[in-house]
Amino acid sequence: MDFNRLIDNLRDDLIRNTQEIIKIKSVEQPPLPGMPFGEGVNHALEYALGLARNLGFTIKNLDGYAGYAEYGDGEETLGILVHLDIVPEGDGWTYPPYGGEIHGGRIYGRGTIDNKGPAIAALYALKAVMDSGVPFKRKVRIIFGTNEETNWGCMEYYLQKEPSPELAFVPDADYPLINGEKGVTNITFKVIFPDSEDSPVKLNKVIGGTRPNMVPDYCEAYLQGENLQEVKSTLARFKKETGYSLDEEANDKTILIKSYGTSAHGSLPEKGQNAISQLMSFLSELELGKSAGGKLVSFYNQYIGMKYNGELMGIDLCDKLSGKLTFNLGMINFQDQEGDLVANTRVPISYSVEEVVKKIEEVLKRTAIEVIPGKSMNSYYIPEDDFLVQKLLKVYQEQTKDYSAKPRTIGGATYARTLPKAVPFGPLFPGTPETAHEKDEHITVDDLLKNTNIYAQAIYELTR
């Protein structure tokens, strides 16, 4: 079935609606009545549901936690799971992060690829299949999540109120198709370091990062001392030797060190430059002694450092199905001799999150560090010969003419793991730069349309 003509007729509306929803700053905020994740997220949910209603679908708002758009008949349901919340925009954008502007054939803005663009593509894909008049043997339900970037309370609530779809795909990863995801957990390292001695320079405060699942692109440290000229000269030498982006602001007795990194998704820490880690590397060059700040810096560089596979904690695990463990130290807040460091860890499929946490606890048991595991999700894997995998892989191969394409596993975490049978399917094509959680996040207009065509074909094949 060819849906190209129908989607071409919807092209202008598809692009306009994508731009409009990008303009909504749907970063999670404190709850309000009827808005469990804040006003911005609720605005995005209402926008998506309003659009779905105008396109001719049945809609339902589940108390602001989630919503869905539905079409078709049948006892079984095909789910398409998307999310409308986004991570904070960060700094350094070329174009406004909530502008939805088009430049050079690209739509720019936070959420264009993760995950508002694919959400709008899914809606218009279902619209095209509906307009074609083909019969549906399964209902199709596009489920809008609103809390994916933090703790997935949206899907917990949805599954308490509604039955799980019998099969589903999630346009929140990569093509050709994802049939397995690593385990995920956030780990907080709570540190309390009383001063054991005075030092010429005292580290009073370190603050950096906005989310555990983002490589931090900024961190700052406040230092105090009688003579800070040596700090300045050490900084100049360190910058020249490493090429790291660091800056300083000083007066007679205090100095602020600013560290600038490169943001990336927490599942791909190797793609970014961790501003916290490079700042800690610089601070290790100073004579901080056994002060609280000195102990913090010593701990960090001994057990975390500039590594991103957990080597210094002895958790550098790997398997053939999913590759290496990743460890992203995403946030730090240390002041007055105590604080928290929060890491996002992606665990290979052959291992459990619990195993990794136990290894970390064993390594740190003789230190003053308290290890606090957060909410975790163990890995999942669906065999390549499964019906859903084979059907979607065939759709991708036929739509792209890439008949050598094979499923693969990832470190990212998608809604797929919340359902009995679901797989991530797009929206990122092989060779396309991954800009989710980065500055200048974007999707090309061509890729938005290609995704819509692929999702229409997938809906057709899975509802015949």
Secondary structure, DSSP 8 states (H G I E B T S, - for coil): ---HHHHHHTHHHHHHHHHHHHTS--B----BTTBTT-HHHHHHHHHHHHHHHHTT-EEEEETTTEEEEEE--SSSEEEEEEE--B----S--SS-TTT--EETTEEESTTTTTTHHHHHHHHHHHHHHHHHT---SSEEEEEEES-TTTT-HHHHHHHHHS---SEEEE-SEESS-EEEE-EEEEEEEEEE----S--SEEEEEEEE-S-TTB---EEEEEEEES--HHHHHHHHHHHHHH--EEEEEE-SSEEEEEEE-B--BTT-GGGSB-HHHHHHHHHTTS--TTSHHHHHHHHHHHHTTT-SS-GGGT---EETTTEE-EEEEEEEEEETTEEEEEEEEEE-TTS-HHHHHHHHHHHHTTSS-EEEEEEEE--EE--TTSHHHHHHHHHHHHHH--TT---EEES---GGGGSSSEEE--EE-TT----TTSTT-EEEHHHHHHHHHHHHHHHHHH--
